[in-house]
Amino acid sequence: MKALITGATGFIGYHIVQVLLKRGICVRALVRDNSDASFLSALGVEVVRGDVREPASIDRAIHGCTYVYHVAADYRLWVPDALTMYDINVQGTKNVMQAALDSSVEKVIYTSTVGVLASSSSKSPSNEDSIADLRNMVGNYKRTKFLAEKWVYSFIEKGLPVVIVSPSTPIGACDKKPTPTGRIIVDFLNGRIPAYLDTGLNFVDVEDVAAGHVLAAEHGRIGQKYILGNRNMTLRDFFVMLADATGKKHPKVRLPYFPVLIAAYADEAWANLVSHKQPRIPLIGVKLAKRYMYFDSSKAVGELHMPQSSIDCALTKAVHWFTENGYVPQLGVTASSRYELGRVPTGPSDTTQHKGNHRA
């Protein structure tokens, strides 16, 4: 049995590769020409160079595969080149689904996001039936993933056996780029978060998300969607947990929403017109913070038997990995040392690139 995975060099994709290999499944990865895949080759992964925007390369990669995990996506909050994001997230998804349909694979696992679901105006968790429309999508990332998911459903109607999984906010080791959530952790560790907005998120161990993908291939029902999440927490409580894990002080000042929104507009204008660097206050992030992004993952737990590991431990692994790979100064681990860490994977790291000069 062989599985093709797109996005294997990314945060979630790397951990899916680890789960597949542990289960004795041969893994083939579609990797762009400019991406470092040496760590995948070292794991025994067959690397095929190509791009989800190039149908011919997908056809080559998918040949002989039983399962397809389409994880690749352009995930950024600040998007000065929106066309690239649409090409990768929407057209790229259409290309992968068409190749899978032509190849008659046994099952496709498509990685969506909880961002395409309707969030509650209160703190009530949303579930897979919380339907939103394009007008509710804040930012290009959510719009592209919403449109891509619509295309996936159209392929399901054509007979393609797809299971959709929707990760919430994964945290853990090997967040190389890092993701927007990883940047929050890095900024906290570097003392760059003096205050916070009143919002909430659903956090989950990235290793549980990876397991959820593979369990979806084994137990997921065709045409169904599963939220891969775990614990709903306010952003303040998340920072308190970070403080407990590191001994650093958590921010105690809660900022009013609208002044921050105005500052974000100004910061993004400066980034777009002058600096051409990622703004310190991401406008889309501020807009997303207006609602509590709480979700119910009981369907994935009940049907897929998705694990629900300790968020404290996942956060500790993230702190260790960011520290050991030069994103932040060396830190001790205080209260979180009571959690059993096991082996923290080194994963796809590049200490030389990030040490001392990484801009989170």
Buried (B, 14 or more C-beta within 10 A) or exposed (E): EBBBBBBBBBBBBBBBBBBBBEEEBBBBBBBBEEBEBEBBEEBEBEBBBBBBBBBEBBBBBBEEBBBBBBBBBBBBBBBEEBEBBBBBBBBBBBBBBBBBBEBEBEBBBBBBBBBBBBBBEEEEBBBBEBEBEEEBBBBBBBBBBBBBBEBBBEBBEEEBBBBBBBBBBBBBBBBBBBBBBBBBBBBBBBEEBEEBBBBBBBBBBBBBBBBBBBBBBEBBEEBBBBBBBBBBBBBBBBBBBBBBBBEBEBBEEEBEBEEBBEBBBEBBEBBEEEEEEBBBBBBBBBBBBBBBBBBBBBBBBEBBEBBBBBBBBBBBBBBBBBBBBBBBEEBEBEBBEEBEEEEBBEBBBEEEEBEEEBEB
